[in-house]
C-alpha cells in the first residue's frame, strides 16, 4: 500500500480530470476477478459473490491546486497540484482492500463494491456516482469510507453516530446603495453601514438558535466603498454557513434572506445573493453504527473504534451517500502532521495498514438488517 500511495501521490489531478489516476487503478485491477464499471473518471469495482446484497466501500481520487513544498522522493510531479488532503492514502487503502478481496471474497456471505470516486473537492463527484443508480443495481445495503485526520493518534479510528460532518454553503452577498460625498451623506445610501448592521443582526439571529444544534455562520471577508470621503455604494460579504440538520440549515438561510428584505424596505438598499449550497451533511446511520459496535465487540476488537464526543464542522461529499443508504464515515488518525490542504501535508504511511485492518474487520458484517 505504501507503494500505491507514493505512486498516486506523484500524479495528482483535479476533479473529473483524474485520467492518469484512473489508468493507474485500472491497470492494477486488470486481471482481478471483478466487474469494472467506468463512470466519468471514476471506477466501480464489483466482486460478485452471487449473493443478494452488497457491502460497499468508497474512496476519493482528486487532488488540490496547491504547489507541494515537501522534500520527499515521491513528491508531486505536476506543477501546482498536490494530494494535500490524503486522497492518495484513501485510494491506496482501497487498492489494498481490492488485493485482499480478489483472493478472499468468496469466503464471505455477500458481494462487495469498491467505489473510486472522482472530484470530491470541487464538484461533489459523489452525485455523479449516485446518478448511476448503483445502490439499486448492486443492491447495496451499506457504504463505509475513511478520511485521514491530523491530530488524532496515528492509526486510530474515530467516528460517531448521527452528525459527523456539516452541510456547507458559501453565501456571497452584495449590498447595493448610492454613492455621495460624505459632506452630503444625506444624498447617498450607505451600503457599508447597512452591511455592518446586517452582519450584527444575522449573528444575533444565529446566536439565538438552541446550542444543542451544532452550526456555523461566520463572515470571513467584507469589502466596501472606494474612498474615505465617499459614502459606499456597495458592500460585499463573504459568509460561510454550515449545519447538520437540514431544517436548521434552511432556517438560517431563509433568515438571511428575510432580514435582507427588511433592510431593503428600511434603508432603500438592494441585496444580491449568490448561495452555493455545497455538500450534504455527513450523517452516520445510528442503527448501523450500533451494529458495527456490536460486530466489533463480538470479535473482541471494540478497541479499534473510538467514539467522538462531538461532530466536526468540516464538510465532505460522503454526505451524499449517507442521505441515500445507511452509511458510516470514519476518521483515520495520522498523528501530529501539518493540517489538511497544507502545502506540506504528509503522513506516516503506517496508518494505512491500520485502516485496511479495520476495513477487513467489516467484511463479515451481517447484512441481514432492516434500517
N, C-alpha and C positions, 0 to 999 in steps of 0.2 A: 504493500500500500504506500510505503514511503516513496517508492519509485514512481507510482502512479501520480502521487501528489506533486513530486518535483517536475515530472514531465508536463503536467497540466498547468503548473504554476508559470512555466515559461511561455505558454501560448494563450495569454488572456485575451478575451474578446468581449465586446459589448453585446447587449441583449439582441436576440434574433440575428446576430452575426456570428454565432459560435460554430463556424464551419470547420475549422481545424479541430476544435474540441469535439465536435460530433464525429468527425472522421477518426479521431484517436479512440473514442469509445467504441465505435462500430468495429474498428479493426481488432479491438480487444475481445469483443463479444463474438466475432466471426468464428464459426465452428462450434459455438456453445449450443446446448440442447434447449434453445429458447426461440420464441417467435419475436421478431423485431418489427416494430411499427414506427415509422418516421412521422413526426409532427413538427412542421417547420424545421427549426434546428434542434428540436428535442427528440427524445427517443423513449419509447415504451418497450421494455424487455419482459416478456411473459414466459414464465416457466409453467407449462400446462401439465398439471398432475392429474388431469381428467376428473377433478373434483368439482363440487357445486359452487364453492365460494373461493374468494381470493383475498390474500393479505398483501397490502401494497406498501412500498417504501419510496420516499421521494427525496431527491437532491436537486440543487440548482446549479447552473452551468456558467453564468455570465460573470464578467469582471467589472472593474470600475475605471473611469477615466482619471487615473492617478499615476504619476510618474514614480516608479519604485525607487527607494533610496537604500534598500538593504544591500549589503555587500555579501552576497551568497552565490554559490556556484550555479544555482538553478534560478537565478534572477530572471525576471520578465524579459523576453526578447522582443517585445513590442513596445515601442516608444509611446509613452503617455498612457499606457494601460497596465493594470495590475490586479491580481487577485488579492485585494485588501480586505475581503470580507469572509474569507475562509471557504469559498465555494469549491476551490480546488481540493480542499480536505473533505468536503461533503461528497464530491464525486469519487475520490479515492476510496472512501469507505463503501460507497455503493458498488464500485468495481470489485472490492474485496468481498462484498456480500454476493455478487454475481459469481465470483470464483467458487465460493463455498456452495451456493445453491446448484451450480452446474453439476457438482459431484454428489449432492445430497438431497435435492428437492423431493425425490421420490420417497424419502423416509418420513415425510410429513403428510398431514391429512387434508391439505388444501393447496391451492395454486398460489403462485407468487408473481407480483407485478412490480418491477423496478422502474421508477419514473425519473428520467433525466430531463429536468425542466429548464427551458431557456428563460432568459430575461426576467429574473426576479427583481433586479434593482430598479428598473425604469418603467417597464411597460406591463407589469403584472402578468408575466407569462403563464402563471397558473390558469388564467382564464382561457388561454389557447388550448391547454390540456383538458380542462373541464368541458370545453365546447365540443370535444370529440365524443362525448357521451361514454367515456371509458368506464365509468363506475358501473353503469348498467351492462355494458357489453362484456365486461370481465367479471361481473357480479362481485365487486369489491366491497368487503364488509368493513374494512378499516384501513387507515393510512397512518404511517408513522414517518417522522422526519427529525433531523438533527440540525442544530446550528452551533458552530464553535462559539465559545463565550469567554472572553477575557475576564479575569477577576475571580473566576470560580476555580477551585483546586484542580490541578492537572489530572485529566482523565475521569473526573467526577461527572455524574449525570444528574441534572436537575430538571424538574418541571413542577406543574401544579394542575389540579383540576380547574375547570372553568376558565376565567380570564387569564391569559398569559401575555399576549402582546396586543397593542392597541390598534384600533381602526384610526387611520390617519387622514388628514386633509390639509392641503395648502390653500390658505384663503388670502387672496390678494385683493385689496380694497383701494379704490381711487375715489377720493372726495374732491368734487369739483366746485369751486366757489367763484369769486370775482376779484380780480386784482385792483388795487388802488394804491396811491401813495399813502404812507402811514399818517401823514398830516391830514389826509382826507379819508380816514378809515371808514367813516360812515357811508362812503360811496362804494365800499367793497364788501365782499362776503368772505370772511376769514376761514379758509379751509383748514389751516393749521390749528386754529383754536378749536374748531369742530372735531378735528382728529384727536386732539388731546382729551377733550371732554368725552368723546365717543369711547376712547380706549379705557378711560376710567369707568365708564358705565358698563362696558362689556366685562371688565374684570370683576366688578361688583356683582353682576349677574351670575358669572361662573362661580364666585365665592359662596353664593347662597345655596348652591346645589349640595345635597347631603354628602358629607365627607366619606360615606361608605362607598360611593361611586368614584373609582379612580378615573381621572380625566386630566387633560392638559389644554389650556388656552393661553398662549403667550405670543406677544408681538416682538419679533427679534429685530425688526428694521422699520424705520419711519423716515420718509423723505417728504420735504415740503418746501415750497417757496423758491424765489430766485435771488432775493437780496434783502438785507436787514431793514431797508426802509420801504419795502413793498409788501402790502398785505398779500399773503399767499393765496393764489387762485387754485392751488391743488395741494393735495396731501395724499401720500400713498402709505398704506400699512401692509406689512408682510407678516401674516399671522399663521401659527401652527395650531391646529385643533386635533386632539386625539382623545379617544374614549373607547370603552369596551362594549357597553350596552348600546344598541342601535337607537333606542328611544332617548338616551342621554345625548348621544351624538346629534340626533336630529333636533332635540330641544335647543342645544347650544347654537346649531346652525340657523335655525329659524329665529332665535333671539337676536343673532347678529343682523339678520335682515329686518326684523321688526323695529329694533332700536334705530337702525339706519333710516327707516321710513319716518319715524318720529323726528329725527334730525332734519330730514328733508323738509318736513312740514314746518318745523320751528325756525330753522335758520335759512332756508332757501338754497341750501347746497344740493348737490346731486351725487348719489353714490353709484359706483360701478363695481360689481363683484365678479371675480373670477375664482371659482372654487373647484379645485382638483381633489376629488374625494379619495384618491389613492387606494390603499389596501383595506380589505376587510379585517376585522379583529381576529386574532388567533384565539379561539375559544376551545380549549381541550374538553372533550366529552367526559363528563364526570363519571358516568357509569362505566365507560371503557377504562378510564383511569383506575377505578377501583378494581376492575377485572385484572388489569395489569399488575396492580399491587398484590392481589391475591395470588396471581400466577407466579410472581417472583418469590413470594413468601413460601409457596409450595415447593419451590426449587431451592429454598434456603439462600436466595440471592436478593432478599429485600434491601440489603445494604447497597445494592447497585443503583438505587434510585432515591435521590434526596428530594424532599418536597419543599418548594419555595414558599415563603410566607406571604409574598405579595407579587403581583404581576409587574412587568416592566413596561415602559412607555415607548419603547422602540416598536417599529412596525415591520411586517414581513408578509409576503403574499401567500404563505401557507394558510392564512385565514380563509382563502377561497375554498380550500379543501375542507376545512373544519365546518364550513357552513353548508356543505353538501353531503358529508358522510362522517360517521364517528371517526375522530382522528385525535392524535396526540403529537405535539411538537416538544422536543427535548432540547435542552442546552447541554453541550459537552464542554466542560471546563478545560481551558488551555493555560491556566495559571496567570502569573503577573506579566502580561505582554503589553505591547502598545495597543491602543484601542482599535476597534474595527474602523475601517475606512481611513486608516492612517498610512502614510507613505512608507512606514517602516514596520507595518504589522507583519509578524511572523510567529510561528508557534512550534513547540516541541511535538514532533510527529508521533511520539509515543502515545499521545491522546487518541490517535486514530484506532489503535488496537483495542483500547477500552471501548470506544464507540462501536466497533464491529462486534466485540464480545456481547455488548448489550443488544444489538440487533439480533444476534444469534439466539439470545435468551427468549426473544419474542417469536421465533419461528414456529414453535409448537404451541402457541397460544390457542386455546379452544375458541373457535369462531362460532360455536353454536349459541350465540346470544341474540337477544332481540332488544334493540335500543331505539 
